[in-house]
Amino acid sequence: MKKYWGILLASLMALVLAACGNTATGEEKGYPTKPIEIVVPAGAGGDTDLNTRTLAKYLEKELGTSLVVSNITGSGGTVGVSKVLDSKPDGYSVLAFHNSMLLNNIYGLSDQSIDDFKFAGTGVLDQANTFVVSKNSKFKTLEELIEYAKANPKKVTVATEMGSMTYIQVMEFQQLTGVELNIVDIGGASDKLTALLGDRVDIFPTSLGFVKSYLDSGDFASLGVIADQRLESAPDVPTFKEQGVEMTIDKIFYWGFPKDTPDEVVQTFSEAMEKVVANEEFQAEIREYWVEPVYLNSEETSRKLQELYDHYESIKNASE
């Protein structure tokens, strides 16, 4: 009997030690301990969605947990941004978005601002912004577009979305060239693409990566990229600057948490992003969309967004 109780006691102690060991392991692991929701305030299949899902696939390996992407559309992205800001600031709801949040604030569509967030960082930079025309277009160069638009005010129709990245691009283009375009609020990226395919608009401001298949097929043509220099992935496409229009657009794809999220959580996520951007497999895959793998940490992302905000505000003020 004594032997029996001795064995039972030893077994119970082993179970207690095992439980303590498992608890310690959980504490050592820390964040994250469950799946993370990634909120994309744009529709599935667009450039924001594609860039986010590509980076998320590699982030899962670094963070050791599942990343669930939720596409939440509405009001130029403000619905998705609100969902993140209204969530518990524990690191399990993160925003993956771009410059449009700044524009929603500037144009009074939302009071959401960069001050509401702690940014994990930036993983992708898009310098492949462009004006695209259909294969039936009368415009073969940017110079032809400008010449015609000056002679025919508000006759060139441009597809955009009020307060969006494309809208601010068109505003700046008009200021720099002195043209007056017919700006039409079409809707999201897929709506604008459909409008150009149907020849219902003349110009579709977008990213080369989003319309790559149409460029490859010859259905669309680019009038130039809005960048400092030609892209390595598209060396035959001239820049706007080469054609006399001093424009540069940096579209940054950043990830952010509500501002009350613990610093150590944001740091863990940020370090994982840095490792992903340094991953050669990720670099090769993301470049297929004609964007660049660029890591900016929390402070660098905040600083870049503030610079962009100031630039956009100056464009808006000049157009009033």
Phi, psi and omega per residue, in radians:
M1 nan -0.737 3.111
K2 -1.064 -0.682 3.129
K3 -1.099 -0.694 -3.140
Y4 -1.085 -0.830 3.140
W5 -1.145 -0.559 3.096
G6 -1.139 -0.735 3.110
I7 -1.144 -0.739 -3.139
L8 -1.099 -0.746 3.132
L9 -1.110 -0.733 3.120
A10 -1.097 -0.674 3.130
S11 -1.150 -0.735 3.114
L12 -1.114 -0.699 3.115
M13 -1.114 -0.674 3.128
A14 -1.110 -0.697 3.122
L15 -1.146 -0.734 3.111
V16 -1.075 -0.782 3.139
L17 -1.109 -0.685 3.134
A18 -1.120 -0.736 3.126
A19 -1.099 -0.753 3.107
C20 -1.094 -0.667 3.134
G21 -1.135 -0.713 3.127
N22 -1.144 -0.656 3.120
T23 -1.119 -0.753 -3.139
A24 -1.089 -0.705 -3.139
T25 -1.090 -0.723 3.123
G26 -1.095 -0.705 3.141
E27 -1.190 -0.646 -3.138
E28 -1.173 -0.634 -3.109
K29 -1.126 -0.791 3.137
G30 1.101 -2.740 -3.123
Y31 -1.204 2.383 -0.038
P32 -1.676 2.640 3.128
T33 -2.051 0.049 3.116
K34 -2.694 2.974 -3.136
P35 -1.009 2.607 -3.139
I36 -1.958 2.308 3.087
E37 -1.548 2.218 3.073
I38 -1.823 1.990 -3.119
V39 -1.618 2.095 3.073
V40 -1.900 1.947 -3.087
P41 -1.406 0.799 -3.122
A42 -2.683 2.823 -3.084
G43 -1.239 2.806 3.106
A44 -1.169 2.484 3.073
G45 1.636 -0.241 3.097
G46 -1.392 3.116 -3.084
D47 -1.152 -0.649 3.112
T48 -1.079 -0.774 3.141
D49 -1.130 -0.814 -3.107
L50 -1.112 -0.792 3.139
N51 -1.106 -0.716 -3.126
T52 -1.148 -0.818 -3.102
R53 -1.150 -0.608 3.114
T54 -1.153 -0.823 3.136
L55 -1.177 -0.657 -3.127
A56 -1.092 -0.628 -3.139
K57 -1.037 -0.694 3.129
Y58 -1.416 -0.549 3.117
L59 -1.113 -0.597 3.133
E60 -0.975 -0.705 -3.126
K61 -1.191 -0.657 -3.112
E62 -1.294 -0.657 -3.091
L63 -1.534 -0.326 3.124
G64 1.277 0.494 3.110
T65 -2.641 2.948 3.139
S66 -1.402 2.491 3.034
L67 -2.005 2.058 -3.080
V68 -1.791 2.008 -3.099
V69 -1.516 2.183 3.096
S70 -2.008 2.095 3.070
N71 -1.543 1.943 -3.111
I72 -2.110 1.794 -3.061
T73 -1.653 2.974 3.073
G74 2.213 2.317 3.042
S75 0.938 0.832 3.054
G76 1.106 0.424 3.111
G77 1.797 -0.181 -3.044
T78 -1.174 -0.515 3.134
V79 -1.143 -0.796 3.120
G80 -1.145 -0.711 3.120
V81 -1.083 -0.742 3.133
S82 -1.085 -0.655 -3.136
K83 -1.055 -0.735 3.131
V84 -1.191 -0.793 -3.106
L85 -1.132 -0.493 -3.140
D86 -1.514 -0.098 -3.102
S87 -1.427 2.882 3.086
K88 -1.143 2.256 -3.078
P89 -1.383 1.112 -3.075
D90 -2.032 0.096 3.109
G91 1.630 0.035 -3.079
Y92 -1.840 0.169 2.992
S93 -2.451 2.060 -3.058
V94 -2.289 2.500 3.132
L95 -1.603 2.318 3.010
A96 -2.102 1.856 -3.004
F97 -2.564 -2.882 -3.119
H98 -2.539 -2.822 -2.998
N99 -1.000 -0.332 -3.046
S100 -1.034 -0.509 3.113
M101 -1.044 -0.633 3.119
L102 -1.122 -0.735 -3.084
L103 -1.218 -0.642 3.087
N104 -1.033 -0.641 3.119
N105 -1.250 -0.799 -3.097
I106 -1.091 -0.684 -3.104
Y107 -1.588 0.201 3.042
G108 1.276 0.297 3.122
L109 -1.430 -0.304 -3.127
S110 -2.799 2.697 3.044
D111 -1.744 0.148 3.084
Q112 -1.201 2.381 -3.100
S113 -2.472 3.028 3.135
I114 -1.142 -0.359 3.123
D115 -1.234 -0.238 -3.133
D116 -1.479 -0.056 -3.002
F117 -2.183 2.740 2.804
K118 -1.947 2.130 -3.050
F119 -1.607 2.262 3.041
A120 -1.244 -0.552 3.104
G121 2.515 -2.985 3.130
T122 -2.091 2.451 -3.137
G123 -2.087 -0.305 -3.070
V124 -2.439 2.393 3.072
L125 -2.110 2.230 -3.140
D126 -1.893 1.948 3.056
Q127 -1.973 0.292 -3.099
A128 -1.736 0.480 3.108
N129 -1.185 2.473 -2.968
T130 -2.678 2.893 2.919
F131 -1.847 2.142 -3.103
V132 -1.923 2.474 3.069
V133 -2.159 2.845 3.120
S134 -1.444 2.917 -3.134
K135 -1.112 -0.332 -3.137
N136 -1.608 0.048 -3.034
S137 -1.159 2.579 3.038
K138 -1.361 -0.202 -3.104
F139 -1.746 2.113 3.092
K140 -1.862 -0.322 3.127
T141 -2.409 2.875 3.086
L142 -1.149 -0.620 3.133
E143 -1.069 -0.730 3.117
E144 -1.121 -0.687 3.109
L145 -1.082 -0.831 -3.101
I146 -1.125 -0.783 -3.131
E147 -1.046 -0.792 -3.132
Y148 -1.179 -0.753 -3.093
A149 -1.131 -0.602 3.095
K150 -1.177 -0.655 -3.135
A151 -1.393 -0.339 -3.087
N152 -2.341 1.318 -3.097
P153 -0.978 2.334 3.073
K154 1.070 0.400 3.081
K155 -1.703 -0.316 3.120
V156 -1.631 2.072 -3.077
T157 -1.606 2.248 -3.123
V158 -2.080 2.248 3.126
A159 -1.484 2.219 3.121
T160 -2.636 -2.948 3.101
E161 -2.497 2.167 -3.048
M162 -0.903 2.247 3.107
G163 1.386 0.097 -3.084
S164 -1.596 3.082 3.069
M165 -1.030 -0.750 -3.118
T166 -1.150 -0.583 -3.134
Y167 -1.113 -0.795 -3.126
I168 -1.182 -0.559 3.077
Q169 -1.097 -0.785 -3.134
V170 -1.142 -0.697 3.102
M171 -1.046 -0.810 -3.129
E172 -1.162 -0.694 3.128
F173 -1.055 -0.753 3.120
Q174 -1.100 -0.738 -3.130
Q175 -1.113 -0.717 -3.072
L176 -1.325 -0.504 -3.052
T177 -1.843 -0.286 -3.129
G178 1.372 0.295 3.139
V179 -1.654 2.825 3.021
E180 -2.115 2.038 -3.098
L181 -1.830 2.759 3.052
N182 -1.585 1.732 -3.036
I183 -1.586 2.106 -3.058
V184 -2.021 2.200 3.096
D185 -1.405 1.748 -3.058
I186 -1.585 -0.669 -3.063
G187 2.292 -2.629 -3.086
G188 -1.266 -3.128 -3.058
A189 -1.024 -0.747 -3.124
S190 -1.167 -0.588 3.111
D191 -1.181 -0.713 3.135
K192 -1.185 -0.674 3.109
L193 -1.084 -0.789 3.123
T194 -1.077 -0.668 3.136
A195 -1.107 -0.691 3.130
L196 -1.257 -0.687 3.098
L197 -1.037 -0.593 -3.136
G198 -1.571 0.146 -3.135
D199 0.976 0.571 3.080
R200 -1.564 -0.207 3.046
V201 -2.381 2.827 -3.133
D202 -1.651 -0.596 -3.039
I203 -2.264 2.405 3.062
F204 -2.175 1.765 3.064
P205 -1.287 2.180 -3.073
T206 -2.788 -2.840 3.066
S207 -1.934 2.486 -3.138
L208 -0.949 -0.704 -3.089
G209 -1.075 -0.602 -3.097
F210 -1.203 -0.531 -3.092
V211 -1.987 0.379 -3.053
K212 -0.949 -0.774 -3.098
S213 -1.123 -0.589 3.134
Y214 -1.312 -0.557 3.060
L215 -1.219 -0.733 3.131
D216 -1.114 -0.628 -3.114
S217 -1.404 -0.271 -3.118
G218 1.587 0.031 3.114
D219 -1.235 -0.557 3.105
F220 -2.120 2.795 3.033
A221 -2.428 2.539 3.129
S222 -1.657 2.388 3.079
L223 -1.559 -0.016 3.116
G224 2.464 2.775 3.084
V225 -1.768 2.544 -3.090
I226 -1.628 1.237 -3.040
A227 -2.457 2.913 3.138
D228 -1.189 -0.582 -3.123
Q229 -2.574 2.895 -3.127
R230 -1.101 2.614 -3.127
L231 -1.443 2.469 3.087
E232 -1.044 -0.611 -3.116
S233 -1.380 -0.249 3.137
A234 -2.464 1.110 -3.025
P235 -1.147 -0.322 -3.112
D236 -1.535 -0.121 -3.137
V237 -1.627 2.033 -3.112
P238 -1.247 2.778 3.075
T239 -1.486 2.850 3.024
F240 -1.097 -0.672 -3.109
K241 -1.053 -0.723 3.101
E242 -1.016 -0.500 -3.083
Q243 -1.739 0.288 2.999
G244 1.577 0.117 3.132
V245 -1.958 1.911 -3.039
E246 -1.395 1.276 3.126
M247 -2.146 2.472 3.019
T248 -2.446 2.289 3.133
I249 -2.118 2.155 3.004
D250 -1.946 1.980 3.101
K251 -1.814 1.944 -3.072
I252 -1.822 2.382 3.137
F253 -1.807 1.813 -3.020
Y254 -1.925 2.870 3.122
W255 -2.192 2.289 -3.062
G256 -2.474 2.654 3.116
F257 -1.992 2.770 3.000
P258 -0.948 2.559 -2.972
K259 -1.083 -0.356 -3.137
D260 -1.549 0.083 3.102
T261 -1.134 2.386 3.140
P262 -0.979 2.451 -3.104
D263 -1.025 -0.658 -3.088
E264 -1.173 -0.531 3.079
V265 -1.184 -0.839 3.128
V266 -1.070 -0.702 3.142
Q267 -1.115 -0.729 3.111
T268 -1.055 -0.778 3.140
F269 -1.158 -0.739 -3.125
S270 -1.078 -0.748 3.140
E271 -1.131 -0.626 3.091
A272 -1.154 -0.701 3.094
M273 -1.078 -0.732 -3.138
E274 -1.053 -0.727 3.134
K275 -1.147 -0.693 3.135
V276 -1.110 -0.814 -3.099
V277 -1.111 -0.464 3.106
A278 -1.454 -0.146 -3.115
N279 -1.320 2.129 -3.070
E280 -1.130 -0.548 3.109
E281 -1.163 -0.759 3.086
F282 -1.093 -0.774 -3.133
Q283 -0.997 -0.782 -3.132
A284 -1.152 -0.712 -3.098
E285 -1.226 -0.769 -3.075
I286 -1.216 -0.504 3.133
R287 -1.221 -0.268 3.071
E288 -1.122 -0.383 3.122
Y289 -1.651 0.180 3.110
W290 1.106 0.613 3.001
V291 -2.155 2.905 -3.054
E292 -1.946 2.405 3.034
P293 -1.325 1.867 -3.092
V294 -2.301 2.154 3.117
Y295 -1.728 2.199 2.978
L296 -2.126 2.271 -3.139
N297 -1.313 -3.054 -3.059
S298 -0.983 -0.883 -3.114
E299 -1.151 -0.731 -3.138
E300 -1.135 -0.673 3.112
T301 -1.129 -0.801 3.123
S302 -1.058 -0.739 -3.130
R303 -1.141 -0.745 3.141
K304 -1.132 -0.735 3.135
L305 -1.129 -0.639 3.105
Q306 -1.162 -0.694 3.090
E307 -1.076 -0.765 3.126
L308 -1.134 -0.717 3.119
Y309 -1.021 -0.805 -3.126
D310 -1.108 -0.676 3.138
H311 -1.164 -0.800 -3.136
Y312 -1.124 -0.668 3.131
E313 -1.104 -0.671 3.123
S314 -1.157 -0.623 3.097
I315 -1.153 -0.782 3.128
K316 -1.074 -0.805 -3.110
N317 -1.107 -0.613 -3.132
A318 -1.246 -0.427 -3.103
S319 -1.541 -0.116 -3.105
E320 -1.526 nan nan
